[in-house]
Amino acid sequence: MYVLMAVVFVLGYLCIAFEHPLRVDKAAAALLTAVCCWTVLVLGADSIIAIAPGSAHTGEAMPLVIEALRHHLGEISEILFFLLGAMTIVELIDSHEGFKVITDRIQTRKRVHLLWIIGLLTFFLSSALDNLTTTIVMVSLLRKLVRGRPERWLYVGIVVIAANAGGAWSPIGDVTTTMLWIAGQITASGIITGLFVPSLVCVLVPLIILSFRLRGEAPRPRDRIHLGEEVPPSTTPFERNLVLVLGLGALLFVPVFKGVTHLPPYMGILFGLGVLWIATEFIHRHKNDEDKHPLSVVGVLRKIDTPSVLFFLGILLAVSALATAGHLTQVATVLRESLGHIYPINYSIGLLSAVVDNVPLVAGSMKMYPLVTPAMLAAASPAEAEWLSQFVVDGHFWEMLAYCAGTGGSALIIGSAAGVAAMGMEKISFTWYLKRVSLLAFLGYTSGAVVYVAILALQ
């Protein structure tokens, strides 16, 4: 049963990786993998000793599995409710055309200037929103600024790199960083101060390299109207600006809310959503239902990417099953014995995230290397304490894991949610990205990792 669990997980993961050739949505494969893993675990509970370390009564195994499932589901639900709240707020801003305040201010046509504006704007916007949403917004913006897909694709590649880098140093910028923040491995202030410079270097290196290659002016679209898109109901400048300010304020308020109340982040995001919901209902109260519905939270909820939420649920539940059975503990031991240090371990995890999704990688790492408390550190031997000190709150392992898992996926277009979104929107081929962008992303990723290690060495 122990081996069968691993086989089921690998098969499910292959179905996720080959989503497009199989024509099966990855959310379906993730949910099925999760249920099958937990089913195998509960049916073979008595034979999998790792589920209850130190227990001499194997007959107690099944109740322990059920208890573990409920515990993991509670932790996963916090992440899912946070994502739902954040996605709803961003969709509400977009439905009011709030992002036009940003996009209408970009007037330059020079390729190099546009490259830097797009790269840095994406980097900082991703830290306030999230890398997936920022990518969608920026690709839509590029369609208004640059004519023709071949011309636009290089800018889209920079958007993917910058969105992932910007999300890595913010507790709300990337789902993997959010997972670490919600679970308590990192704090908002710790991740911002620790990863801002390495993440910025990750973006600057590709931008500097491309600045020597690009010349001339980018062709502007002849017609800025998006053919085939739904025309949103008209909103006044006051309504657009109000929703933009309230929406971004709600997202940025989450770390403050958590620090003051010590409640989980999803409570903060739900509070912000509630305030924005009431505000939009109030400003549109005199409109007829046909114009009001697309601008309301009820109307926006239909646009939420529900399959992505179900994918996160499935893959996190599947990883939790492996953690409960003890698979991830064995993997952690192998990594420690073969690589020996947190730097190569995290660097390898980052490169691996370019091939497979970074969500299960971070989820697995969180289960492989439990958070170390001060009491555990005090009880350890001097040699063991040196290793365990990397896994305390805001420990170097967790910070570098957030950076590597967040930015390493940029090396391949299928390695991150931002890359997959850009690939779908712009029809970018895997081989084109590999030839034109992958090396830039790899150089930026490696440079940021080196800078992070160098900063620690100088402290």
Backbone torsions as a table, in degrees:
resi	resn	phi	psi	omega
1	MET	NA	-36.8	-179.5
2	TYR	-61.6	-45.9	178.9
3	VAL	-70.4	-36.9	-179.2
4	LEU	-61.6	-37.0	177.4
5	MET	-59.7	-45.6	179.7
6	ALA	-63.4	-39.6	179.6
7	VAL	-64.5	-43.9	178.8
8	VAL	-60.5	-43.0	-179.1
9	PHE	-64.6	-43.9	-179.8
10	VAL	-63.4	-44.2	178.4
11	LEU	-61.7	-42.8	177.5
12	GLY	-62.9	-38.2	179.8
13	TYR	-67.4	-38.0	177.4
14	LEU	-63.8	-38.1	176.8
15	CYS	-63.8	-36.1	177.6
16	ILE	-68.8	-44.6	-178.3
17	ALA	-64.6	-35.8	-178.6
18	PHE	-103.6	41.2	-178.3
19	GLU	-57.2	-45.9	-175.2
20	HIS	-71.2	-46.5	177.0
21	PRO	-62.1	-36.7	-178.8
22	LEU	-79.0	-18.5	-177.1
23	ARG	58.7	37.5	176.2
24	VAL	-124.4	124.1	-178.5
25	ASP	-58.4	137.4	-176.8
26	LYS	-63.8	-25.1	177.8
27	ALA	-64.4	-39.9	178.5
28	ALA	-64.4	-43.9	179.2
29	ALA	-64.2	-40.0	-179.5
30	ALA	-65.6	-44.1	179.6
31	LEU	-64.2	-42.8	179.8
32	LEU	-65.9	-40.0	177.9
33	THR	-62.1	-42.6	-179.3
34	ALA	-62.2	-48.4	-178.6
35	VAL	-64.2	-41.9	-178.9
36	CYS	-65.7	-40.6	179.5
37	CYS	-62.8	-45.8	-179.9
38	TRP	-69.9	-31.7	177.6
39	THR	-66.0	-46.6	177.1
40	VAL	-60.9	-40.3	-178.7
41	LEU	-64.7	-45.1	-176.3
42	VAL	-73.1	-33.1	178.5
43	LEU	-71.7	-31.3	179.7
44	GLY	-109.4	25.9	-173.5
45	ALA	-57.5	-41.5	-176.0
46	ASP	-66.9	-23.7	-179.0
47	SER	-92.2	-9.1	179.6
48	ILE	-103.9	92.9	-173.2
49	ILE	-64.8	-27.1	-173.7
50	ALA	-65.4	-14.6	-178.2
51	ILE	-74.1	-18.8	179.9
52	ALA	-138.3	74.5	-178.6
53	PRO	-57.7	131.3	177.3
54	GLY	84.9	-3.5	-179.1
55	SER	-89.2	132.1	-179.2
56	ALA	-95.0	-6.7	-175.9
57	HIS	-108.9	96.8	-177.6
58	THR	-67.9	-21.2	179.1
59	GLY	-67.2	-15.4	178.5
60	GLU	-86.4	2.0	-171.8
61	ALA	-65.3	-45.0	-175.2
62	MET	-60.1	-48.0	176.1
63	PRO	-58.5	-33.0	178.9
64	LEU	-67.0	-35.8	178.2
65	VAL	-65.1	-45.9	179.6
66	ILE	-61.5	-41.9	178.7
67	GLU	-63.9	-40.9	178.7
68	ALA	-64.3	-39.5	178.5
69	LEU	-61.0	-45.2	179.1
70	ARG	-63.9	-38.3	179.0
71	HIS	-64.1	-47.4	-179.0
72	HIS	-66.3	-38.5	-179.9
73	LEU	-63.7	-35.6	176.9
74	GLY	-63.1	-42.7	179.1
75	GLU	-66.9	-41.0	-178.9
76	ILE	-67.3	-37.1	-178.5
77	SER	-61.0	-34.4	178.0
78	GLU	-60.2	-42.5	179.3
79	ILE	-66.7	-44.0	-176.8
80	LEU	-66.1	-41.6	178.9
81	PHE	-66.0	-36.1	176.8
82	PHE	-63.6	-46.7	-179.9
83	LEU	-61.9	-43.7	179.4
84	LEU	-60.3	-43.7	179.0
85	GLY	-64.0	-45.3	-178.7
86	ALA	-65.9	-42.9	179.8
87	MET	-64.1	-37.2	179.1
88	THR	-66.2	-42.3	179.4
89	ILE	-62.4	-43.9	-178.8
90	VAL	-66.4	-41.8	177.8
91	GLU	-63.6	-34.6	178.7
92	LEU	-67.1	-40.7	176.1
93	ILE	-62.0	-44.5	-177.5
94	ASP	-65.5	-38.0	180.0
95	SER	-65.7	-25.7	176.8
96	HIS	-91.2	5.6	-177.6
97	GLU	58.9	33.7	-178.8
98	GLY	-64.6	-29.2	-177.6
99	PHE	-73.9	-10.5	177.2
100	LYS	-62.9	-24.9	177.4
101	VAL	-58.6	-34.4	-179.9
102	ILE	-84.9	-49.2	-171.9
103	THR	-67.6	-33.5	-176.4
104	ASP	-73.1	-9.2	-178.5
105	ARG	-90.2	-8.0	-178.9
106	ILE	-90.1	111.7	-175.5
107	GLN	-115.3	-17.5	-174.9
108	THR	-65.3	149.4	175.9
109	ARG	-113.4	-12.0	-178.6
110	LYS	-65.9	132.2	-174.0
111	ARG	-60.3	-45.1	-177.5
112	VAL	-66.3	-44.9	179.4
113	HIS	-62.0	-43.7	179.3
114	LEU	-63.6	-38.2	178.9
115	LEU	-59.1	-47.4	-178.5
116	TRP	-69.9	-38.5	178.4
117	ILE	-63.5	-46.5	-179.5
118	ILE	-64.3	-45.0	-177.6
119	GLY	-62.6	-49.4	-176.9
120	LEU	-73.2	-36.8	176.8
121	LEU	-62.4	-43.3	177.6
122	THR	-63.1	-42.4	-178.2
123	PHE	-57.8	-49.0	-176.7
124	PHE	-79.5	-34.7	178.3
125	LEU	-65.7	-36.5	179.8
126	SER	-64.6	-31.9	179.4
127	SER	-70.8	-27.2	179.6
128	ALA	-88.4	-32.7	178.3
129	LEU	-102.1	-112.4	170.9
130	ASP	-155.9	163.6	-172.3
131	ASN	-66.5	-34.4	179.8
132	LEU	-67.6	-50.7	-179.6
133	THR	-63.5	-42.1	179.3
134	THR	-61.3	-40.3	178.7
135	THR	-61.9	-44.1	179.0
136	ILE	-61.4	-44.5	180.0
137	VAL	-64.3	-44.5	-175.2
138	MET	-72.4	-34.8	175.9
139	VAL	-66.3	-39.6	175.5
140	SER	-62.5	-38.6	177.4
141	LEU	-64.4	-43.8	-178.8
142	LEU	-62.8	-31.4	177.0
143	ARG	-63.9	-25.5	178.1
144	LYS	-87.2	-15.4	-174.2
145	LEU	-107.4	-30.1	-173.7
146	VAL	-128.9	130.6	-178.8
147	ARG	-92.7	134.1	173.7
148	GLY	92.5	131.4	-177.7
149	ARG	-64.2	-47.9	-179.6
150	PRO	-56.8	-37.7	178.7
151	GLU	-69.3	-35.0	-173.3
152	ARG	-83.4	-24.8	-171.7
153	TRP	-60.6	-36.7	-179.1
154	LEU	-65.0	-39.1	176.0
155	TYR	-65.7	-37.7	177.6
156	VAL	-64.2	-38.2	176.5
157	GLY	-60.0	-41.5	177.1
158	ILE	-66.1	-35.5	177.0
159	VAL	-60.1	-42.8	179.4
160	VAL	-62.4	-46.7	180.0
161	ILE	-62.4	-47.4	-176.3
162	ALA	-69.4	-36.8	179.5
163	ALA	-65.1	-42.7	179.0
164	ASN	-68.4	-39.2	178.7
165	ALA	-68.2	-41.2	179.1
166	GLY	-65.9	-34.0	178.4
167	GLY	-73.2	-23.0	-174.6
168	ALA	-69.6	-32.6	-174.4
169	TRP	-96.6	4.7	179.7
170	SER	-118.0	138.5	-179.9
171	PRO	-66.2	-17.3	179.8
172	ILE	-116.0	10.4	-173.9
173	GLY	-91.0	-19.1	-178.4
174	ASP	-146.8	143.0	-176.5
175	VAL	-62.5	-33.1	-180.0
176	THR	-71.0	-40.6	176.2
177	THR	-65.6	-38.1	177.0
178	THR	-63.0	-39.6	177.4
179	MET	-59.6	-45.2	179.7
180	LEU	-65.9	-37.5	-179.1
181	TRP	-69.0	-46.3	-179.3
182	ILE	-63.9	-38.0	-178.7
183	ALA	-75.7	-12.4	176.6
184	GLY	95.1	4.4	178.7
185	GLN	-70.1	-30.5	179.2
186	ILE	-131.7	161.4	173.1
187	THR	-112.1	161.2	-178.2
188	ALA	-61.7	-47.4	-179.2
189	SER	-66.5	-37.2	-178.6
190	GLY	-65.5	-43.1	-176.7
191	ILE	-72.9	-33.2	179.5
192	ILE	-68.1	-49.4	-178.8
193	THR	-69.9	-32.7	-176.4
194	GLY	-78.8	-31.6	-171.2
195	LEU	-115.1	-3.8	-177.4
196	PHE	-60.8	-49.8	-177.3
197	VAL	-65.3	-49.6	177.1
198	PRO	-58.8	-39.6	179.5
199	SER	-66.1	-39.3	178.1
200	LEU	-64.3	-40.6	177.3
201	VAL	-62.1	-37.8	179.5
202	CYS	-58.6	-31.9	178.5
203	VAL	-87.3	-40.7	-174.3
204	LEU	-63.9	-37.9	-178.0
205	VAL	-60.4	-51.5	175.8
206	PRO	-62.1	-37.5	179.6
207	LEU	-63.4	-42.7	-180.0
208	ILE	-65.1	-43.8	-180.0
209	ILE	-61.8	-45.9	-178.7
210	LEU	-68.9	-25.8	-179.7
211	SER	-63.0	-26.1	178.2
212	PHE	-84.0	-11.4	-176.3
213	ARG	-103.6	-29.7	-176.1
214	LEU	-87.8	139.6	178.4
215	ARG	-139.8	159.4	173.0
216	GLY	78.7	-160.9	-176.8
217	GLU	-114.4	146.4	177.3
218	ALA	-82.2	134.7	179.6
219	PRO	-69.9	130.7	178.5
220	ARG	-84.3	150.2	176.2
221	PRO	-61.8	142.1	178.1
222	ARG	-70.6	-35.7	-178.8
223	ASP	-127.3	120.5	-175.6
224	ARG	-87.6	2.4	176.6
225	ILE	-82.6	129.9	179.9
226	HIS	-79.8	106.5	178.4
227	LEU	-67.1	135.7	176.3
228	GLY	88.9	-9.0	179.8
229	GLU	-90.8	150.1	174.7
230	GLU	-70.2	136.0	177.1
231	VAL	-85.6	117.6	-177.2
232	PRO	-69.5	154.2	177.1
233	PRO	-57.8	146.4	-177.4
234	SER	-67.6	140.0	177.0
235	THR	-128.1	150.9	179.7
236	THR	-80.7	158.4	176.2
237	PRO	-55.1	-36.7	178.9
238	PHE	-63.3	-44.2	-179.5
239	GLU	-65.3	-42.6	179.5
240	ARG	-62.0	-48.2	-177.3
241	ASN	-67.3	-38.7	-179.4
242	LEU	-64.0	-46.8	-179.1
243	VAL	-67.1	-37.2	177.6
244	LEU	-62.8	-47.4	-178.7
245	VAL	-65.2	-45.9	-179.8
246	LEU	-65.6	-39.7	-179.0
247	GLY	-66.6	-50.8	178.1
248	LEU	-64.6	-36.7	177.4
249	GLY	-62.8	-38.8	178.4
250	ALA	-64.0	-40.1	179.3
251	LEU	-68.6	-43.3	-178.9
252	LEU	-73.1	-19.9	-179.0
253	PHE	-77.2	-17.9	-174.9
254	VAL	-58.6	-49.9	178.6
255	PRO	-61.2	-35.1	178.1
256	VAL	-65.6	-44.4	179.5
257	PHE	-59.8	-43.0	180.0
258	LYS	-66.0	-39.6	-179.1
259	GLY	-68.2	-33.5	-178.0
260	VAL	-81.6	-45.6	-173.5
261	THR	-95.4	-19.7	-174.9
262	HIS	64.0	15.8	173.6
263	LEU	-81.6	157.9	180.0
264	PRO	-60.7	153.6	-177.7
265	PRO	-58.3	-30.8	-178.0
266	TYR	-65.3	-24.7	175.5
267	MET	-68.1	-38.0	178.1
268	GLY	-66.3	-41.6	-178.9
269	ILE	-70.3	-35.2	176.9
270	LEU	-68.6	-34.5	175.4
271	PHE	-63.2	-45.9	178.6
272	GLY	-62.9	-40.4	178.6
273	LEU	-63.9	-40.8	178.7
274	GLY	-62.1	-43.0	178.6
275	VAL	-63.0	-45.3	-179.6
276	LEU	-66.1	-36.6	178.6
277	TRP	-60.0	-49.9	-179.9
278	ILE	-62.8	-41.1	-178.3
279	ALA	-63.2	-44.0	-179.2
280	THR	-69.6	-36.1	176.0
281	GLU	-62.8	-36.7	-177.5
282	PHE	-71.2	-44.9	-175.0
283	ILE	-74.3	-19.0	179.7
284	HIS	-107.7	15.7	-171.7
285	ARG	-65.1	-25.0	-177.0
286	HIS	-95.1	-0.1	-178.8
287	LYS	-85.4	157.9	176.6
288	ASN	-74.9	163.3	-173.6
289	ASP	-61.1	-34.2	-178.0
290	GLU	-64.2	-39.2	178.7
291	ASP	-84.3	-29.2	-175.1
292	LYS	-78.2	-37.4	-172.5
293	HIS	-58.8	-47.3	179.8
294	PRO	-65.1	-17.6	-179.0
295	LEU	-99.5	4.3	-178.9
296	SER	-100.8	163.0	177.6
297	VAL	-62.4	-37.9	179.3
298	VAL	-60.5	-42.5	178.6
299	GLY	-71.1	-36.7	-178.2
300	VAL	-69.8	-31.4	-177.9
301	LEU	-58.6	-25.4	179.1
302	ARG	-71.0	-20.1	-179.7
303	LYS	-89.2	-8.3	-177.6
304	ILE	-63.5	139.0	-179.4
305	ASP	-78.0	77.7	-177.5
306	THR	-61.5	-39.7	177.6
307	PRO	-56.4	-35.6	178.1
308	SER	-65.6	-39.7	178.1
309	VAL	-63.6	-43.0	178.3
310	LEU	-67.0	-33.0	176.0
311	PHE	-62.3	-46.8	178.2
312	PHE	-60.0	-41.9	178.5
313	LEU	-59.5	-48.9	-177.0
314	GLY	-64.7	-47.8	-174.5
315	ILE	-70.4	-35.9	177.9
316	LEU	-69.1	-37.0	176.0
317	LEU	-66.2	-39.5	179.0
318	ALA	-63.7	-44.2	178.5
319	VAL	-64.0	-38.4	178.7
320	SER	-62.3	-34.7	177.2
321	ALA	-63.6	-43.1	177.8
322	LEU	-65.2	-36.9	178.0
323	ALA	-65.2	-42.0	179.8
324	THR	-64.6	-37.7	-178.8
325	ALA	-77.4	-17.5	178.1
326	GLY	102.5	2.5	-179.9
327	HIS	-62.2	-43.4	-174.1
328	LEU	-70.0	-29.1	175.5
329	THR	-63.6	-40.3	177.3
330	GLN	-65.4	-41.1	178.0
331	VAL	-62.6	-41.3	178.5
332	ALA	-60.9	-40.1	178.8
333	THR	-64.6	-42.5	179.0
334	VAL	-63.2	-44.7	179.1
335	LEU	-61.7	-41.7	-179.1
336	ARG	-66.8	-41.1	-178.1
337	GLU	-72.8	-33.0	-176.8
338	SER	-86.3	-38.8	-177.7
339	LEU	-100.2	-36.0	168.9
340	GLY	82.8	-17.6	-176.4
341	HIS	-142.8	153.7	-176.1
342	ILE	-67.0	-27.8	-177.2
343	TYR	-66.5	-54.6	177.2
344	PRO	-65.7	-30.2	177.5
345	ILE	-62.2	-50.3	-179.0
346	ASN	-68.2	-38.6	179.1
347	TYR	-62.0	-39.9	178.1
348	SER	-66.8	-39.5	177.7
349	ILE	-62.3	-39.6	178.8
350	GLY	-63.2	-44.1	177.7
351	LEU	-66.1	-36.8	178.7
352	LEU	-65.6	-30.2	-179.5
353	SER	-68.8	-13.8	174.7
354	ALA	-75.6	-20.2	-178.8
355	VAL	-98.4	-41.8	-179.6
356	VAL	-120.4	164.5	-175.6
357	ASP	-64.7	140.0	-177.0
358	ASN	-76.8	-16.9	179.2
359	VAL	-62.1	-53.9	178.1
360	PRO	-67.2	-28.0	177.5
361	LEU	-64.1	-45.8	178.6
362	VAL	-69.5	-41.1	177.3
363	ALA	-59.4	-42.3	178.0
364	GLY	-65.2	-40.8	179.6
365	SER	-64.6	-37.3	178.2
366	MET	-64.1	-32.8	178.2
367	LYS	-83.3	-31.9	-179.3
368	MET	-70.0	-38.0	-176.6
369	TYR	-121.8	90.6	-176.6
370	PRO	-63.0	153.8	177.4
371	LEU	-65.3	130.5	-176.5
372	VAL	-93.6	129.0	179.0
373	THR	-92.9	161.1	177.3
374	PRO	-57.0	-34.9	179.1
375	ALA	-65.5	-42.4	177.6
376	MET	-63.6	-37.7	-179.9
377	LEU	-67.4	-39.7	-179.2
378	ALA	-69.2	-30.8	-177.7
379	ALA	-83.2	-11.5	-176.5
380	ALA	-82.1	159.2	175.5
381	SER	-70.9	161.2	-179.5
382	PRO	-55.2	-41.7	-179.2
383	ALA	-67.9	-42.1	179.9
384	GLU	-72.0	-32.9	-179.6
385	ALA	-63.6	-34.8	178.8
386	GLU	-62.8	-39.3	177.5
387	TRP	-72.0	-44.9	-176.7
388	LEU	-67.1	-25.3	-178.7
389	SER	-63.6	-17.8	178.2
390	GLN	-76.0	-11.7	-172.1
391	PHE	-115.2	17.3	174.1
392	VAL	-78.9	176.8	176.6
393	VAL	-59.7	131.0	-175.4
394	ASP	61.6	25.4	175.7
395	GLY	-68.3	159.8	-176.6
396	HIS	-62.0	-32.5	-179.8
397	PHE	-63.1	-46.5	-176.2
398	TRP	-68.2	-39.7	179.0
399	GLU	-64.1	-46.9	-178.9
400	MET	-69.9	-31.2	175.6
401	LEU	-62.5	-43.5	178.6
402	ALA	-60.8	-42.3	179.7
403	TYR	-67.3	-51.0	-174.0
404	CYS	-66.2	-45.8	-179.5
405	ALA	-68.1	-31.2	-178.9
406	GLY	-77.2	-35.9	-173.9
407	THR	-104.1	-23.5	-177.7
408	GLY	-64.7	-28.8	-179.3
409	GLY	-66.2	-15.0	179.7
410	SER	-69.4	-16.4	-176.9
411	ALA	-64.2	-27.1	174.3
412	LEU	-128.7	147.0	-175.7
413	ILE	-68.7	-21.5	178.1
414	ILE	-91.5	4.9	-173.4
415	GLY	-87.9	-1.7	-179.4
416	SER	-151.7	159.7	177.6
417	ALA	-63.1	-36.4	177.9
418	ALA	-63.3	-43.2	179.5
419	GLY	-65.8	-41.4	179.2
420	VAL	-64.7	-40.0	178.6
421	ALA	-64.0	-44.9	178.6
422	ALA	-64.0	-39.7	179.3
423	MET	-61.6	-42.5	-179.4
424	GLY	-70.9	-39.4	-176.9
425	MET	-73.0	-38.8	-174.0
426	GLU	-106.5	-0.3	179.5
427	LYS	58.0	37.2	178.7
428	ILE	-73.5	132.7	180.0
429	SER	-80.6	152.3	179.2
430	PHE	-59.9	-43.4	-176.6
431	THR	-69.6	-36.5	178.1
432	TRP	-62.1	-46.6	179.3
433	TYR	-62.4	-40.0	-179.6
434	LEU	-61.7	-39.6	-177.3
435	LYS	-77.4	-37.9	-170.2
436	ARG	-100.8	-27.1	-170.2
437	VAL	-121.0	-31.8	-171.9
438	SER	-57.1	-43.8	-179.8
439	LEU	-64.8	-40.5	177.0
440	LEU	-60.2	-44.7	-179.7
441	ALA	-64.5	-40.9	179.8
442	PHE	-64.5	-43.8	179.2
443	LEU	-63.6	-41.3	177.4
444	GLY	-64.7	-44.0	179.0
445	TYR	-60.1	-48.2	-179.0
446	THR	-65.5	-41.0	179.8
447	SER	-62.4	-43.1	178.1
448	GLY	-63.4	-40.0	178.3
449	ALA	-64.4	-41.2	178.4
450	VAL	-63.7	-41.4	178.8
451	VAL	-63.5	-41.2	179.0
452	TYR	-60.5	-47.1	179.6
453	VAL	-63.6	-40.5	-179.4
454	ALA	-64.6	-39.8	178.6
455	ILE	-62.7	-42.9	177.4
456	LEU	-63.1	-37.6	-179.3
457	ALA	-67.1	-29.0	-178.3
458	LEU	-84.8	-13.7	-178.4
459	GLN	-75.0	NA	NA
